[in-house]
Amino acid sequence: MDSLRSNLYSHLGMDMDSDGIMMETRNFSYTELQCKCGCGGNEMKPEFLNKLQAIRDEFQKPMRINSGFRCSNHDANVSSSKIAGKGPHTTGHAVDVGISGADALHLVELAVKNGMTGIGIKQKGKGRFCHFDDLTDEAGPRPWIWSY
């Protein structure tokens, strides 16, 4: 069964790690990037994941994904975007990374270097994170940075 599963994941362009966890990239699992509402949705785009992995490779530390893909229903409930239900996370081109302090600054520098065009920063109180996306000008002015 494991070889059948491995062949299926390979056909889908995914790999399994040594523990049998389906991986989107070398360091990011399918599960950590899927919608957090419980629907299991995950439509992360390969071109975005390549940029995210490049950032992780340069960062050389684990990156905790707070939010990856969001279905439109979940996005409508949690998004701070003006287009709730159709925010950046619904496109498969955005993540929120739980991080703070000097590591957050370093990660933002790497994100810019690796083609992220939307950067949101929440670095006060509980739940500190950075949002990264690589949306184009059609989504609004790019590059763009904001605070929560």
DRENTORKOL-3810 file (N, C-alpha, C; in nm, 4 decimals):
REM DRENTORKOL-3810
@n.u->0.0820; n.v->-0.1201; n.w->0.0000; ca.u->0.0000; ca.v->0.0000; ca.w->0.0000; c.u->0.0858; c.v->0.1257; c.w->0.0000
@n.u->0.1985; n.v->0.1243; n.w->0.0766; ca.u->0.2836; ca.v->0.2421; ca.w->0.0815; c.u->0.3433; c.v->0.2752; c.w->-0.0549
@n.u->0.3804; n.v->0.1724; n.w->-0.1334; ca.u->0.4355; ca.v->0.2002; ca.w->-0.2656; c.u->0.3283; c.v->0.2554; c.w->-0.3584
@n.u->0.2041; n.v->0.2070; n.w->-0.3449; ca.u->0.0934; ca.v->0.2608; ca.w->-0.4234; c.u->0.0707; c.v->0.4075; c.w->-0.3886
@n.u->0.0690; n.v->0.4390; n.w->-0.2589; ca.u->0.0521; ca.v->0.5768; ca.w->-0.2138; c.u->0.1672; c.v->0.6632; c.w->-0.2630
@n.u->0.2887; n.v->0.6124; n.w->-0.2530; ca.u->0.4064; ca.v->0.6860; ca.w->-0.2982; c.u->0.3981; c.v->0.7152; c.w->-0.4480
@n.u->0.3544; n.v->0.6159; n.w->-0.5261; ca.u->0.3392; ca.v->0.6358; ca.w->-0.6706; c.u->0.2318; c.v->0.7398; c.w->-0.7021
@n.u->0.1221; n.v->0.7372; n.w->-0.6277; ca.u->0.0147; ca.v->0.8353; ca.w->-0.6476; c.u->0.0663; c.v->0.9757; c.w->-0.6169
@n.u->0.1343; n.v->0.9935; n.w->-0.5029; ca.u->0.1870; ca.v->1.1251; ca.w->-0.4661; c.u->0.2875; c.v->1.1730; c.w->-0.5703
@n.u->0.3705; n.v->1.0819; n.w->-0.6171; ca.u->0.4683; ca.v->1.1169; ca.w->-0.7197; c.u->0.3978; c.v->1.1628; c.w->-0.8465
@n.u->0.2921; n.v->1.0936; n.w->-0.8854; ca.u->0.2134; ca.v->1.1315; ca.w->-1.0028; c.u->0.1529; c.v->1.2707; c.w->-0.9865
@n.u->0.1153; n.v->1.3051; n.w->-0.8641; ca.u->0.0577; ca.v->1.4365; ca.w->-0.8354; c.u->0.1642; c.v->1.5441; c.w->-0.8162
@n.u->0.2915; n.v->1.5052; n.w->-0.8276; ca.u->0.4002; ca.v->1.6012; ca.w->-0.8113; c.u->0.4377; c.v->1.6258; c.w->-0.6665
@n.u->0.4031; n.v->1.5334; n.w->-0.5781; ca.u->0.4333; ca.v->1.5460; ca.w->-0.4364; c.u->0.5189; c.v->1.4282; c.w->-0.3930
@n.u->0.5864; n.v->1.4451; n.w->-0.2820; ca.u->0.6686; ca.v->1.3395; ca.w->-0.2254; c.u->0.6185; c.v->1.3070; c.w->-0.0862
@n.u->0.6607; n.v->1.1918; n.w->-0.0360; ca.u->0.6341; ca.v->1.1554; ca.w->0.1030; c.u->0.7664; c.v->1.1587; c.w->0.1771
@n.u->0.7643; n.v->1.2079; n.w->0.3021; ca.u->0.8860; ca.v->1.2030; ca.w->0.3812; c.u->0.8999; c.v->1.0641; c.w->0.4426
@n.u->1.0039; n.v->1.0438; n.w->0.5219; ca.u->1.0309; ca.v->0.9107; ca.w->0.5779; c.u->0.9230; c.v->0.8640; c.w->0.6750
@n.u->0.8415; n.v->0.9566; n.w->0.7256; ca.u->0.7313; ca.v->0.9202; ca.w->0.8155; c.u->0.6002; c.v->0.9007; c.w->0.7415
@n.u->0.6020; n.v->0.9074; n.w->0.6083; ca.u->0.4808; ca.v->0.8883; ca.w->0.5296; c.u->0.3940; c.v->1.0127; c.w->0.5188
@n.u->0.4524; n.v->1.1297; n.w->0.5490; ca.u->0.3783; ca.v->1.2559; ca.w->0.5403; c.u->0.3921; c.v->1.3118; c.w->0.3995
@n.u->0.2787; n.v->1.3475; n.w->0.3393; ca.u->0.2783; ca.v->1.4021; ca.w->0.2036; c.u->0.3363; c.v->1.5440; c.w->0.2073
@n.u->0.4382; n.v->1.5670; n.w->0.1270; ca.u->0.5095; ca.v->1.6936; ca.w->0.1263; c.u->0.4808; c.v->1.7713; c.w->-0.0016
@n.u->0.4547; n.v->1.9018; n.w->0.0129; ca.u->0.4396; ca.v->1.9915; ca.w->-0.1025; c.u->0.5778; c.v->2.0306; c.w->-0.1541
@n.u->0.6708; n.v->2.0569; n.w->-0.0606; ca.u->0.8096; ca.v->2.0869; ca.w->-0.0928; c.u->0.8954; c.v->2.0110; c.w->0.0076
@n.u->1.0244; n.v->2.0307; n.w->0.0007; ca.u->1.1161; ca.v->1.9621; ca.w->0.0919; c.u->1.0836; c.v->1.9921; c.w->0.2390
@n.u->1.0372; n.v->2.1143; n.w->0.2691; ca.u->1.0155; ca.v->2.1539; ca.w->0.4083; c.u->0.8709; c.v->2.1842; c.w->0.4466
@n.u->0.7785; n.v->2.1804; n.w->0.3531; ca.u->0.6398; ca.v->2.2158; ca.w->0.3834; c.u->0.5465; c.v->2.1011; c.w->0.3449
@n.u->0.4666; n.v->2.0581; n.w->0.4424; ca.u->0.3757; ca.v->1.9459; ca.w->0.4183; c.u->0.2433; c.v->1.9936; c.w->0.3595
@n.u->0.1767; n.v->1.9018; n.w->0.2945; ca.u->0.0437; ca.v->1.9281; ca.w->0.2403; c.u->-0.0504; c.v->1.9718; c.w->0.3524
@n.u->-0.0436; n.v->1.9017; n.w->0.4650; ca.u->-0.1336; ca.v->1.9278; ca.w->0.5772; c.u->-0.1154; c.v->2.0671; c.w->0.6351
@n.u->0.0085; n.v->2.1129; n.w->0.6543; ca.u->0.0284; ca.v->2.2445; ca.w->0.7162; c.u->-0.0139; c.v->2.3587; c.w->0.6238
@n.u->-0.0275; n.v->2.3317; n.w->0.4952; ca.u->-0.0672; ca.v->2.4354; ca.w->0.4000; c.u->-0.2155; c.v->2.4305; c.w->0.3650
@n.u->-0.2870; n.v->2.3285; n.w->0.4112; ca.u->-0.4287; ca.v->2.3173; ca.w->0.3747; c.u->-0.5149; c.v->2.4084; c.w->0.4619
@n.u->-0.6358; n.v->2.4315; n.w->0.4167; ca.u->-0.7314; ca.v->2.5189; ca.w->0.4855; c.u->-0.7525; c.v->2.4704; c.w->0.6285
@n.u->-0.7549; n.v->2.5647; n.w->0.7222; ca.u->-0.7665; ca.v->2.5324; ca.w->0.8648; c.u->-0.9106; c.v->2.5126; c.w->0.9114
@n.u->-1.0104; n.v->2.5295; n.w->0.8225; ca.u->-1.1502; ca.v->2.5165; ca.w->0.8657; c.u->-1.1931; c.v->2.3711; c.w->0.8790
@n.u->-1.1121; n.v->2.2795; n.w->0.8262; ca.u->-1.1465; ca.v->2.1383; ca.w->0.8328; c.u->-1.1941; c.v->2.0808; c.w->0.7007
@n.u->-1.2104; n.v->2.1661; n.w->0.5986; ca.u->-1.2575; ca.v->2.1175; ca.w->0.4683; c.u->-1.1496; c.v->2.0387; c.w->0.3945
@n.u->-1.0219; n.v->2.0584; n.w->0.4331; ca.u->-0.9121; ca.v->1.9867; ca.w->0.3705; c.u->-0.8631; c.v->2.0482; c.w->0.2407
@n.u->-0.9192; n.v->2.1625; n.w->0.2004; ca.u->-0.8788; ca.v->2.2263; ca.w->0.0756; c.u->-0.7334; c.v->2.2682; c.w->0.0759
@n.u->-0.6678; n.v->2.2482; n.w->-0.0367; ca.u->-0.5299; ca.v->2.2932; ca.w->-0.0530; c.u->-0.5040; c.v->2.3085; c.w->-0.2026
@n.u->-0.5044; n.v->2.4313; n.w->-0.2478; ca.u->-0.4783; ca.v->2.4604; ca.w->-0.3887; c.u->-0.3574; c.v->2.5526; c.w->-0.4010
@n.u->-0.2543; n.v->2.5251; n.w->-0.3191; ca.u->-0.1330; ca.v->2.6047; ca.w->-0.3251; c.u->-0.0682; c.v->2.5865; c.w->-0.4625
@n.u->-0.0194; n.v->2.6959; n.w->-0.5184; ca.u->0.0372; ca.v->2.6951; ca.w->-0.6530; c.u->0.1873; c.v->2.6650; c.w->-0.6503
@n.u->0.2320; n.v->2.5769; n.w->-0.7401; ca.u->0.3732; ca.v->2.5377; ca.w->-0.7422; c.u->0.4701; c.v->2.6548; c.w->-0.7540
@n.u->0.4374; n.v->2.7541; n.w->-0.8351; ca.u->0.5290; ca.v->2.8672; ca.w->-0.8510; c.u->0.5452; c.v->2.9452; c.w->-0.7202
@n.u->0.4379; n.v->2.9553; n.w->-0.6418; ca.u->0.4471; ca.v->3.0206; ca.w->-0.5110; c.u->0.5282; c.v->2.9331; c.w->-0.4153
@n.u->0.5007; n.v->2.8035; n.w->-0.4148; ca.u->0.5716; ca.v->2.7122; ca.w->-0.3258; c.u->0.7214; c.v->2.7096; c.w->-0.3547
@n.u->0.7602; n.v->2.7250; n.w->-0.4810; ca.u->0.9027; ca.v->2.7317; ca.w->-0.5146; c.u->0.9679; c.v->2.8530; c.w->-0.4494
@n.u->0.8988; n.v->2.9667; n.w->-0.4502; ca.u->0.9510; ca.v->3.0872; ca.w->-0.3846; c.u->0.9576; c.v->3.0674; c.w->-0.2332
@n.u->0.8532; n.v->3.0080; n.w->-0.1767; ca.u->0.8495; ca.v->2.9841; ca.w->-0.0329; c.u->0.9638; c.v->2.8919; c.w->0.0088
@n.u->0.9885; n.v->2.7885; n.w->-0.0689; ca.u->1.0982; ca.v->2.6964; ca.w->-0.0374; c.u->1.2332; c.v->2.7665; c.w->-0.0501
@n.u->1.2498; n.v->2.8539; n.w->-0.1490; ca.u->1.3750; ca.v->2.9287; ca.w->-0.1639; c.u->1.3994; c.v->3.0169; c.w->-0.0415
@n.u->1.2938; n.v->3.0788; n.w->0.0087; ca.u->1.3056; ca.v->3.1594; ca.w->0.1309; c.u->1.3490; c.v->3.0711; c.w->0.2478
@n.u->1.2845; n.v->2.9562; n.w->0.2625; ca.u->1.3180; ca.v->2.8627; ca.w->0.3709; c.u->1.4611; c.v->2.8138; c.w->0.3612
@n.u->1.5062; n.v->2.7861; n.w->0.2389; ca.u->1.6445; ca.v->2.7402; ca.w->0.2194; c.u->1.7444; c.v->2.8449; c.w->0.2673
@n.u->1.7190; n.v->2.9714; n.w->0.2346; ca.u->1.8091; ca.v->3.0789; ca.w->0.2774; c.u->1.7949; c.v->3.1095; c.w->0.4260
@n.u->1.6742; n.v->3.0987; n.w->0.4791; ca.u->1.6481; ca.v->3.1279; ca.w->0.6201; c.u->1.7163; c.v->3.0264; c.w->0.7115
@n.u->1.7223; n.v->2.9026; n.w->0.6679; ca.u->1.7891; ca.v->2.7921; ca.w->0.7370; c.u->1.7338; c.v->2.7652; c.w->0.8766
@n.u->1.6053; n.v->2.7947; n.w->0.8950; ca.u->1.5355; ca.v->2.7632; ca.w->1.0193; c.u->1.3946; c.v->2.7200; c.w->0.9828
@n.u->1.3307; n.v->2.6427; n.w->1.0681; ca.u->1.1897; ca.v->2.6080; ca.w->1.0423; c.u->1.1027; c.v->2.7337; c.w->1.0359
@n.u->0.9995; n.v->2.7272; n.w->0.9532; ca.u->0.9020; ca.v->2.8355; ca.w->0.9412; c.u->0.7654; c.v->2.7776; c.w->0.9746
@n.u->0.6998; n.v->2.8322; n.w->1.0786; ca.u->0.5688; ca.v->2.7824; ca.w->1.1213; c.u->0.4599; c.v->2.8503; c.w->1.0391
@n.u->0.3888; n.v->2.7712; n.w->0.9597; ca.u->0.2806; ca.v->2.8238; ca.w->0.8763; c.u->0.1533; c.v->2.8328; c.w->0.9604
@n.u->0.1074; n.v->2.9549; n.w->0.9843; ca.u->-0.0186; ca.v->2.9757; ca.w->1.0575; c.u->-0.1373; c.v->2.9604; c.w->0.9642
@n.u->-0.1205; n.v->3.0025; n.w->0.8399; ca.u->-0.2292; ca.v->2.9957; ca.w->0.7426; c.u->-0.1696; c.v->2.9836; c.w->0.6039
@n.u->-0.2178; n.v->2.8862; n.w->0.5298; ca.u->-0.1785; ca.v->2.8682; ca.w->0.3904; c.u->-0.3000; c.v->2.8920; c.w->0.3034
@n.u->-0.3434; n.v->2.7880; n.w->0.2328; ca.u->-0.4625; ca.v->2.8008; ca.w->0.1496; c.u->-0.5852; c.v->2.8178; c.w->0.2382
@n.u->-0.6812; n.v->2.8996; n.w->0.1915; ca.u->-0.8111; ca.v->2.9133; ca.w->0.2583; c.u->-0.9223; c.v->2.8958; c.w->0.1558
@n.u->-1.0210; n.v->2.8148; n.w->0.1902; ca.u->-1.1402; ca.v->2.8079; ca.w->0.1054; c.u->-1.2131; c.v->2.9419; c.w->0.1194
@n.u->-1.3020; n.v->2.9722; n.w->0.0271; ca.u->-1.3692; ca.v->3.1027; ca.w->0.0294; c.u->-1.4541; c.v->3.1208; c.w->0.1557
@n.u->-1.5153; n.v->3.0143; n.w->0.2054; ca.u->-1.5961; ca.v->3.0255; ca.w->0.3276; c.u->-1.5097; c.v->3.0606; c.w->0.4479
@n.u->-1.3981; n.v->2.9910; n.w->0.4633; ca.u->-1.3084; ca.v->3.0190; ca.w->0.5761; c.u->-1.2490; c.v->3.1593; c.w->0.5628
@n.u->-1.2099; n.v->3.1950; n.w->0.4421; ca.u->-1.1523; ca.v->3.3275; ca.w->0.4194; c.u->-1.2516; c.v->3.4376; c.w->0.4576
@n.u->-1.3791; n.v->3.4179; n.w->0.4226; ca.u->-1.4818; ca.v->3.5171; ca.w->0.4568; c.u->-1.4938; c.v->3.5357; c.w->0.6078
@n.u->-1.4634; n.v->3.4302; n.w->0.6840; ca.u->-1.4740; ca.v->3.4365; ca.w->0.8298; c.u->-1.3512; c.v->3.4941; c.w->0.8985
@n.u->-1.2337; n.v->3.4818; n.w->0.8369; ca.u->-1.1107; ca.v->3.5211; ca.w->0.9073; c.u->-1.0291; c.v->3.6294; c.w->0.8386
@n.u->-1.0553; n.v->3.6593; n.w->0.7143; ca.u->-0.9708; ca.v->3.7517; ca.w->0.6386; c.u->-0.9867; c.v->3.8952; c.w->0.6843
@n.u->-0.8759; n.v->3.9667; n.w->0.6823; ca.u->-0.8798; ca.v->4.1109; ca.w->0.7092; c.u->-0.8839; c.v->4.1889; c.w->0.5786
@n.u->-0.8846; n.v->4.1179; n.w->0.4675; ca.u->-0.8853; ca.v->4.1845; ca.w->0.3374; c.u->-1.0235; c.v->4.2431; c.w->0.3080
@n.u->-1.0249; n.v->4.3439; n.w->0.2237; ca.u->-1.1504; ca.v->4.4105; ca.w->0.1871; c.u->-1.2370; c.v->4.3218; c.w->0.0991
@n.u->-1.1780; n.v->4.2167; n.w->0.0481; ca.u->-1.2506; ca.v->4.1269; ca.w->-0.0409; c.u->-1.2635; c.v->3.9891; c.w->0.0257
@n.u->-1.3098; n.v->3.9894; n.w->0.1494; ca.u->-1.3224; ca.v->3.8657; ca.w->0.2259; c.u->-1.3957; c.v->3.7601; c.w->0.1440
@n.u->-1.3413; n.v->3.6408; n.w->0.1462; ca.u->-1.3951; ca.v->3.5317; ca.w->0.0663; c.u->-1.3216; c.v->3.5180; c.w->-0.0653
@n.u->-1.2438; n.v->3.6210; n.w->-0.1003; ca.u->-1.1651; ca.v->3.6196; ca.w->-0.2243; c.u->-1.0262; c.v->3.6784; c.w->-0.1996
@n.u->-0.9779; n.v->3.6668; n.w->-0.0768; ca.u->-0.8482; ca.v->3.7226; ca.w->-0.0397; c.u->-0.7320; c.v->3.6453; c.w->-0.0992
@n.u->-0.6106; n.v->3.6929; n.w->-0.0749; ca.u->-0.4902; ca.v->3.6309; ca.w->-0.1320; c.u->-0.4747; c.v->3.4823; c.w->-0.1006
@n.u->-0.5178; n.v->3.4414; n.w->0.0181; ca.u->-0.5019; ca.v->3.3003; ca.w->0.0559; c.u->-0.5884; c.v->3.2079; c.w->-0.0297
@n.u->-0.6962; n.v->3.2586; n.w->-0.0868; ca.u->-0.7841; ca.v->3.1747; ca.w->-0.1699; c.u->-0.7230; c.v->3.1464; c.w->-0.3064
@n.u->-0.6160; n.v->3.2176; n.w->-0.3416; ca.u->-0.5526; ca.v->3.2009; ca.w->-0.4720; c.u->-0.4434; c.v->3.0950; c.w->-0.4722
@n.u->-0.4013; n.v->3.0503; n.w->-0.3521; ca.u->-0.2885; ca.v->2.9575; ca.w->-0.3438; c.u->-0.1554; c.v->3.0272; c.w->-0.3569
@n.u->-0.1572; n.v->3.1595; n.w->-0.3406; ca.u->-0.0355; ca.v->3.2399; ca.w->-0.3543; c.u->-0.0043; c.v->3.3180; c.w->-0.2276
@n.u->-0.0395; n.v->3.2658; n.w->-0.1085; ca.u->-0.0158; ca.v->3.3402; ca.w->0.0147; c.u->-0.0013; c.v->3.2471; c.w->0.1344
@n.u->0.0803; n.v->3.2901; n.w->0.2307; ca.u->0.0936; ca.v->3.2226; ca.w->0.3597; c.u->0.1115; c.v->3.3275; c.w->0.4686
@n.u->0.0765; n.v->3.2886; n.w->0.5899; ca.u->0.1106; ca.v->3.3637; ca.w->0.7098; c.u->0.2081; c.v->3.2776; c.w->0.7882
@n.u->0.3196; n.v->3.3378; n.w->0.8291; ca.u->0.4242; ca.v->3.2662; ca.w->0.9017; c.u->0.4327; c.v->3.3235; c.w->1.0422
@n.u->0.4168; n.v->3.2383; n.w->1.1424; ca.u->0.4307; ca.v->3.2811; ca.w->1.2811; c.u->0.5764; c.v->3.3072; c.w->1.3127
@n.u->0.6087; n.v->3.4345; n.w->1.3422; ca.u->0.7479; ca.v->3.4731; ca.w->1.3641; c.u->0.7524; c.v->3.6108; c.w->1.4279
@n.u->0.8615; n.v->3.6419; n.w->1.4990; ca.u->0.8730; ca.v->3.7735; ca.w->1.5616; c.u->1.0188; c.v->3.8162; c.w->1.5732
@n.u->1.0360; n.v->3.9440; n.w->1.6070; ca.u->1.1682; ca.v->3.9989; ca.w->1.6358; c.u->1.2622; c.v->4.0022; c.w->1.5171
@n.u->1.3916; n.v->3.9811; n.w->1.5473; ca.u->1.4953; ca.v->3.9872; ca.w->1.4433; c.u->1.4717; c.v->3.8830; c.w->1.3345
@n.u->1.4183; n.v->3.7662; n.w->1.3717; ca.u->1.3884; ca.v->3.6640; ca.w->1.2708; c.u->1.2837; c.v->3.7146; c.w->1.1714
@n.u->1.1861; n.v->3.7908; n.w->1.2205; ca.u->1.0828; ca.v->3.8455; ca.w->1.1313; c.u->1.1449; c.v->3.9415; c.w->1.0307
@n.u->1.2330; n.v->4.0278; n.w->1.0767; ca.u->1.2991; ca.v->4.1228; ca.w->0.9868; c.u->1.3797; c.v->4.0481; c.w->0.8814
@n.u->1.4552; n.v->3.9480; n.w->0.9229; ca.u->1.5348; ca.v->3.8693; ca.w->0.8278; c.u->1.4440; c.v->3.7992; c.w->0.7262
@n.u->1.3335; n.v->3.7439; n.w->0.7734; ca.u->1.2416; ca.v->3.6741; ca.w->0.6838; c.u->1.1791; c.v->3.7703; c.w->0.5825
@n.u->1.1448; n.v->3.8905; n.w->0.6240; ca.u->1.0908; ca.v->3.9912; ca.w->0.5322; c.u->1.1944; c.v->4.0246; c.w->0.4244
@n.u->1.3197; n.v->4.0412; n.w->0.4643; ca.u->1.4262; ca.v->4.0692; ca.w->0.3669; c.u->1.4360; c.v->3.9573; c.w->0.2634
@n.u->1.4313; n.v->3.8325; n.w->0.3090; ca.u->1.4383; ca.v->3.7186; ca.w->0.2173; c.u->1.3147; c.v->3.7100; c.w->0.1288
@n.u->1.1997; n.v->3.7446; n.w->0.1826; ca.u->1.0757; ca.v->3.7414; ca.w->0.1048; c.u->1.0830; c.v->3.8395; c.w->-0.0113
@n.u->1.1299; n.v->3.9604; n.w->0.0156; ca.u->1.1446; ca.v->4.0607; ca.w->-0.0905; c.u->1.2439; c.v->4.0099; c.w->-0.1949
@n.u->1.3558; n.v->3.9595; n.w->-0.1489; ca.u->1.4603; ca.v->3.9088; ca.w->-0.2382; c.u->1.4089; c.v->3.7970; c.w->-0.3290
@n.u->1.3162; n.v->3.7149; n.w->-0.2773; ca.u->1.2683; ca.v->3.5980; ca.w->-0.3516; c.u->1.1340; c.v->3.6183; c.w->-0.4207
@n.u->1.0933; n.v->3.7433; n.w->-0.4400; ca.u->0.9794; ca.v->3.7713; ca.w->-0.5263; c.u->0.8439; c.v->3.7865; c.w->-0.4607
@n.u->0.8391; n.v->3.7979; n.w->-0.3277; ca.u->0.7102; ca.v->3.8242; ca.w->-0.2640; c.u->0.6745; c.v->3.9716; c.w->-0.2861
@n.u->0.5524; n.v->3.9957; n.w->-0.3290; ca.u->0.5104; ca.v->4.1320; ca.w->-0.3644; c.u->0.4123; c.v->4.1920; c.w->-0.2646
@n.u->0.3581; n.v->4.1098; n.w->-0.1768; ca.u->0.2683; ca.v->4.1557; ca.w->-0.0719; c.u->0.3211; c.v->4.1090; c.w->0.0625
@n.u->0.3445; n.v->4.2042; n.w->0.1525; ca.u->0.3996; ca.v->4.1709; ca.w->0.2830; c.u->0.3182; c.v->4.2423; c.w->0.3897
@n.u->0.2564; n.v->4.1634; n.w->0.4766; ca.u->0.1819; ca.v->4.2171; ca.w->0.5892; c.u->0.2523; c.v->4.1793; c.w->0.7179
@n.u->0.2588; n.v->4.2724; n.w->0.8118; ca.u->0.3353; ca.v->4.2501; ca.w->0.9340; c.u->0.2491; c.v->4.2764; c.w->1.0561
@n.u->0.2433; n.v->4.1781; n.w->1.1448; ca.u->0.1807; ca.v->4.1967; ca.w->1.2762; c.u->0.2856; c.v->4.1586; c.w->1.3795
@n.u->0.3420; n.v->4.2593; n.w->1.4459; ca.u->0.4494; ca.v->4.2355; ca.w->1.5410; c.u->0.4230; c.v->4.3010; c.w->1.6760
@n.u->0.2968; n.v->4.3039; n.w->1.7170; ca.u->0.2650; ca.v->4.3504; ca.w->1.8524; c.u->0.1588; c.v->4.2594; c.w->1.9109
@n.u->0.1603; n.v->4.2478; n.w->2.0420; ca.u->0.0618; ca.v->4.1629; ca.w->2.1083; c.u->0.0822; c.v->4.0156; c.w->2.0788
@n.u->-0.0243; n.v->3.9402; n.w->2.0997; ca.u->-0.0195; ca.v->3.7953; ca.w->2.0751; c.u->-0.0392; c.v->3.7665; c.w->1.9271
@n.u->0.0069; n.v->3.6502; n.w->1.8850; ca.u->-0.0158; ca.v->3.6070; ca.w->1.7474; c.u->0.0665; c.v->3.6806; c.w->1.6447
@n.u->0.1914; n.v->3.7063; n.w->1.6730; ca.u->0.2783; ca.v->3.7792; ca.w->1.5804; c.u->0.3068; c.v->3.6945; c.w->1.4565
@n.u->0.3009; n.v->3.7579; n.w->1.3398; ca.u->0.3231; ca.v->3.6852; ca.w->1.2151; c.u->0.3597; c.v->3.7816; c.w->1.1034
@n.u->0.4025; n.v->3.7240; n.w->0.9920; ca.u->0.4226; ca.v->3.7968; ca.w->0.8666; c.u->0.3427; c.v->3.7251; c.w->0.7579
@n.u->0.2736; n.v->3.8034; n.w->0.6781; ca.u->0.1999; ca.v->3.7524; ca.w->0.5615; c.u->0.2886; c.v->3.7737; c.w->0.4401
@n.u->0.2945; n.v->3.6746; n.w->0.3522; ca.u->0.3680; ca.v->3.6857; ca.w->0.2269; c.u->0.2808; c.v->3.6375; c.w->0.1122
@n.u->0.2777; n.v->3.7138; n.w->0.0036; ca.u->0.2125; ca.v->3.6673; ca.w->-0.1184; c.u->0.2920; c.v->3.7164; c.w->-0.2382
@n.u->0.2628; n.v->3.6575; n.w->-0.3534; ca.u->0.3308; ca.v->3.6995; ca.w->-0.4766; c.u->0.2290; c.v->3.7389; c.w->-0.5837
@n.u->0.1224; n.v->3.8038; n.w->-0.5395; ca.u->0.0189; ca.v->3.8475; ca.w->-0.6329; c.u->0.0727; c.v->3.9545; c.w->-0.7273
@n.u->0.0022; n.v->3.9746; n.w->-0.8363; ca.u->0.0441; ca.v->4.0714; ca.w->-0.9382; c.u->-0.0329; c.v->4.2023; c.w->-0.9224
@n.u->-0.0047; n.v->4.2967; n.w->-1.0085; ca.u->-0.0694; ca.v->4.4283; ca.w->-1.0041; c.u->-0.2214; c.v->4.4191; c.w->-1.0173
@n.u->-0.2718; n.v->4.3121; n.w->-1.0773; ca.u->-0.4168; ca.v->4.2966; ca.w->-1.0900; c.u->-0.4848; c.v->4.2885; c.w->-0.9532
@n.u->-0.4110; n.v->4.2462; n.w->-0.8509; ca.u->-0.4663; ca.v->4.2345; ca.w->-0.7158; c.u->-0.4608; c.v->4.3681; c.w->-0.6417
@n.u->-0.3987; n.v->4.4651; n.w->-0.7000; ca.u->-0.3787; ca.v->4.5945; ca.w->-0.6355; c.u->-0.2349; c.v->4.6375; c.w->-0.6571
@n.u->-0.2001; n.v->4.7545; n.w->-0.6095; ca.u->-0.0629; ca.v->4.8030; ca.w->-0.6304; c.u->0.0396; c.v->4.7046; c.w->-0.5742
@n.u->0.1418; n.v->4.6762; n.w->-0.6511; ca.u->0.2490; ca.v->4.5866; ca.w->-0.6085; c.u->0.3822; c.v->4.6444; c.w->-0.6507
@n.u->0.4886; n.v->4.6309; n.w->-0.5713; ca.u->0.4907; ca.v->4.5684; ca.w->-0.4401; c.u->0.4185; c.v->4.6539; c.w->-0.3359
@n.u->0.3800; n.v->4.5873; n.w->-0.2240; ca.u->0.2978; ca.v->4.6519; ca.w->-0.1225; c.u->0.3334; c.v->4.5947; c.w->0.0139
@n.u->0.3363; n.v->4.6809; n.w->0.1146; ca.u->0.3599; ca.v->4.6372; ca.w->0.2509; c.u->0.2589; c.v->4.7049; c.w->0.3423
@n.u->0.2124; n.v->4.6342; n.w->0.4437; ca.u->0.1140; ca.v->4.6906; ca.w->0.5366; c.u->0.1331; c.v->4.6292; c.w->0.6746
@n.u->0.0680; n.v->4.6909; n.w->0.7727; ca.u->0.0719; ca.v->4.6364; ca.w->0.9092; c.u->-0.0709; c.v->4.6065; c.w->0.9541
@n.u->-0.0820; n.v->4.5137; n.w->1.0458; ca.u->-0.2110; ca.v->4.4743; ca.w->1.1024; c.u->-0.2281; c.v->4.5409; c.w->1.2374
END
